[in-house]
Amino acid sequence: MKITVIGSGKVGASAALNCGLRELANEILLLDIVQGLPQGEAMDINHQLSECGSDSLARGSNNYEDMRGSDYVVLVAGVGRKPGMTRMDLLKINAGIVKDVAGKIASFAKDATVIVVTNPLDPMTYLAMKAIGSSSKQKVMGMGGMLDLSRFKSFIQEATGVSRESIQAMVISEHGENMLPLTRFSSIGGIPLHDFISKEKAAEIFEKTRKVAAEVIALKGATVYAPGNAVATMVESMARDKKTVIPVSAYLDGQYGVSDLCIGVPAVIGAGGVEKVIELKLDGAEQDVFNKGVASVREAIKALPL
């Protein structure tokens, strides 16, 4: 098994490390255009993996041809979101990078399953899917929902004081200003979340989840650890064919009344990639937020160099 991570900055290195700690591949390749960076990160990661007893081997390269034979490719390349920026501010900058890198994936690792991490997540996932090829709809997905879910669960734990292990939750829609944390579909030990908290507290958790990414970025410049873990969780579900239900940015072809667009939805993730998109019955307020997310992503797609 081989995993390639394209982009060896903090998030890419975190993704590689998390995959190595779970021993998801014999080889984890870090690729970057910056000379020395992926090689140095690979050395550092190998030192930790060695002490932890993991037999995954990380290596670094500046040559895209080295991704040949990859089972999974994690696309992190691009400019990171800076304090005060929205994800959509990144659109024009990162679209060219993602299209170029996706073309290289199509050339050297066309059979790989691809996880897109570059922001703005949903339009970049769509762009990568189109650039790699029309047969890749189930094998290209975006990481955003899994990251949003980790933040949502953290706020649920703060509000309830229960073990994080007991919390089940779901976040869908756009990875950005129109994300939709679904308190109505969340539970603790199988008991509806609304049995534990008031409507006011649920609304507070909803807003905190939507805004916390900007807060983390303002405080430390980038989110690193939760994205790396999210990538590893997605890879693990595919590599071990776990068929975990995970919120990912997936291509919709009629589901939720939406076609020809990538956006966050719950999906069964297994050896075949996005094996099934699960359609939830949203209420009026939830549907309104989801529709705003669809409109925002569709507007962004219009500006893409397809």
N, C-alpha and C positions, 0 to 999 in steps of 0.2 A: 504494500500500500504506500502511495506517495501523495503528499500534500504540498502544494506550492502556495506561498503567500506572497503576493505582488504588492510591494510597499513595505519597507522595513523600518518605518517610524515606530512610535510608541505603541500604536494600536496593532500594527502588523506583528511586531515582536511579541506583544501580549497574546495575540491569537496563536502564534507559533508555539509559545511556551505552554499555553493551556492545552493545545493538542498534544504536545510532547508529554506533559504530565499525565495525560489520560492514555498514553501509548496508542494513539489512533493510527499511526503510520510508522513504517520502518524508517522512511526518509521524510524530513520536513525541509523544504527548500525555501529560503528567503531570497526574493529577487528585488533588486532596486537599481536605479540608474546612478545612485551615488556610490562612487568607488569606496570600497572598504566598509561601508555601513552594514550591508547584510552579512559580510564575513565576520565582522566584530560581534554583531548580535548573535549569530549562530554559535560562535565560541562561548559567549557568556551563557546562552541557553543550555549548551551542552554541559557546561560545568554544573549547572543546577540539576539537570536531568541525571547526570552521573551520580551525584550524591543521593538523589531520590530513588535510584535504582531503575530508572526508565531506560529501556533499550531503544527508544526512538532517537534517531540521529539527525541533528539539524546541520545544515550547511548553507553557505551564502554564495550568491552569484550575481553578476551584472549582465549575464547573457540569457536572453529570453529563451533561447533554444534549449536551455537546461531544464525547462519545464516539461519536456517530452516525457510521456509515460505517467503524467499526473492523473490520479483518480479524482482529486478535488483541487480546485483553485480558489483561493480567497483573494478577491480584488479589493485592495485597500488603497491603491495608488490614487493620488490627488492631493489637493490643498485642503488642509484641515480648517474647520470652522473656527473663526477668531471671535473674541469677546465682542458682543454687539451685533454680530452677523446672524442673519437667519440662514437656514439651510438653502433656501432658494437663492440667496446672494452668491452661492458657490456655483450655481448652475452653469454659467457660461465658461467659467474657469475649468471646471472639472469635466465638462462634457467632452472636450477635445482629448483630454487625457484618457478617459474611460473608453472612448471609441478606439483610440490607438491601441490601448492595452488589450481590449476585447478582440481586436483584429489579430493580435499576436497569439492570443489564446486559441482562436480559430485555426491558426496556422500550425501551432506546436502542441496543442492539447485539446483538440476538437471533441474528444470523447469525455472530457472531464466534466464533473458537476461543479458549477460555479456559484460561489456565495459572494454577493456584492456588499461592500461595507461603505464605499465612498458616498459622500453626501452631495446633493440631496438624494437620499437613498432610493426612493421609488422611481423617479425618472431615470436615475443612473442604472437601476436594475433593468428597466425597459430598454434603455439604450444598449446595454451590454447584450441583452437577449437578441436584439435585432442585429447587432454587429457580429455576433457569434454564428447566428444562423437560425432559420425558421424552425428547425427540428429540435431546438433546445428549450422549448417552453417549460417543460417539467424539470429541466436540469440547470436552470438559472433562477436564483432566488435572492432576495435581499434580507439582510440581517436585522433591520430596524425593530420589528415587533418584539423580538426576543430581548433586546436591550431595554425597550420601554417596559416590558413585563417585569424585568428585574427591579426596575425603579418603583413600579406600582406595588409589587409585593413588599418592598422595603417600607413603604408608607403604610401599608395595611398592618404590618407587624408593629410599627410604632404606635398605631392607633389602638390596637387590640392587646398587645403584650403577649400574644401567643407565640409558640415556636414557629419559625419560618417554614419548617418542614410540613406544617399542617395547612399551609396556605395554597390554594389553587386560584388562579386569576387569569384574565385574558385582556389583551390590548390589541385593537385593530385600527384600521384606517391609515392615513398618511403618517409616515415617520417624520413628524414636524409639528407645526402649529395646529394641525387638525387631527392629531392622534385621538383615539377613543378608548380610554380605560373603561372597561365594562364592569362596573361595580355590581350590576344585576346578575352577571354571569360568574361572579367570584364567590368563593366559599372558604370556610375553615373547617377542615375535617369533614367535608361533605355538607356542612350546615351553611345556608346562605349567609353571605357577609352582612346583609342588612339586618340579620338577627343579632349582630354584635355591635353595630354602630348606627347612629342616627342618620337621617337623610342629609343633615347639615355636615356631619363629619364625612360622609361619602362624597359630598360635593367638594369638600376641602381636599380630600385625597385625590379626587379627579383633577383639580386644578394644579396641585403640587406635582403630580406626575407629568403633566403637560409642560410645566415650566422649569423643572429641575435641571434639565440638560444645560440650559443657558446659565444657570447658577453655578454648576460645576465648572463650566468653561470659564466663567468670570473669575472664579476663585483659583483655578490651577492651570487653565489654558487648554485643557483637552480631557475628554473622558477616555480612560485606558483599560482599566481592569475588567469592568462589566462587559464592554464590547468583546474583549478577548475571550471571556468565558462564554458569551453568547455564541460566538463562532464555533467554539469547541463543542458546545451542546448540539448544534446543528450538524456538524460533521459526524459526531458520535452516533446520532440517530440514523444517519445514512450508512456509515461504515459498518455498524453493527446491526443494521436493518431493524432498529427498535420500533419504528413506526410511531414515534412520539407525536402527539398533537402539539404543534408549536406555531405561534404567530410569526409568519414570514411575509415578506413582500413577494407575492406570486402573481403570475399572469392570469387574468380573468378572461374567460371566454363565455360570457353569459351569466356567470354566478353573480349574485347580488344585483342582477339587472345591468351588469357592467361588462363591456367587451373591449379588447385591445388596449389593456392598461395593466400596469403592475401596482399593487397596493397591498397593505397589510391585512391579512386574513388568517384565521386558524387553518392549519393544513396538517395532513398526515405526512410526516417526513420519514422516508425509508430508503432502501437501496435504489429505488427508482427516482429519487429526488422528491419533488412535490407530487406525491401519489394521489392525493385527494384534497380538494379545497372543501372545507366544511362551511356550509351556509347557516348562519345564525338568524333567528327571527328577531330582528331589531324592532324596538318600539319607535314611536314618532321622534322623540328627542334624539335617540341614538342614530336613527336613520338620517336626521338632519346633519349631524356632525360627519357621518360617513360620506354623505353627498358632498359636503364642503371639501372633504379630503379628496374625493374623486375629481371634483372640479379644479382643485389646486394642482393636482398631479397632471391632469389633462392639459391645463394651461402651460405647465412647465414642458410637457412633451412637445408642444407646438414649437418651442424654441430650440429643440434638440437638432443636431446635425445628422439626421437619419439618412 
